[in-house]
Amino acid sequence: MGVLKRKEERSAVIQVRVPASVKGQLEELRRVADDAGFDLGATITETITRLVKQIHDELDGNLPRVGDAKRATRTDRSDRSEQGLSANGREA
């Protein structure tokens, strides 16, 4: 067993709108979890990470990935200009 540990990925803050009732429930859950010695934030982070992976898996092959979006947009514009169409699809 090694003694070295991998660096954790840097984290960033996101904001998500939820119904006020859900926000209240999360605040209460955080308080109860903290009192019981649990880290609700870590649990939510792990859940969101799994959700993102699941969404990627479901969309795989159907939509371009984040890095591919710019290339797809440029290609789409090139195709339109070659066809004599403006960006809105009308004849130029």
QUIFEN-V237679 format. One record per backbone hydrogen bond with DSSP energy under -0.5 kcal/mol. CO is the residue of the C=O (numbers start at 1). NH is the residue of the N-H. Records with the same first field share a line. If there is no record, write none. Layout:
CO = NH, NH
This chain:
19 = 22, 23
20 = 24
21 = 25
22 = 26
23 = 27
24 = 28
25 = 29
26 = 30
27 = 31
28 = 32
29 = 33
30 = 34
31 = 35
32 = 36
33 = 37, 38
34 = 37
38 = 40
39 = 43
40 = 44
41 = 45
42 = 46
43 = 47
44 = 48
45 = 49
46 = 50
47 = 51
48 = 52
49 = 53
50 = 54
51 = 55
52 = 56
53 = 57
54 = 58
55 = 59
56 = 60
59 = 62, 63
65 = 68, 69
66 = 69, 70
67 = 71
68 = 72
69 = 73
70 = 74
71 = 75
72 = 76
73 = 77
74 = 78
75 = 79
76 = 80
77 = 81
78 = 82
79 = 83
80 = 85
81 = 84
84 = 92
86 = 89
90 = 86
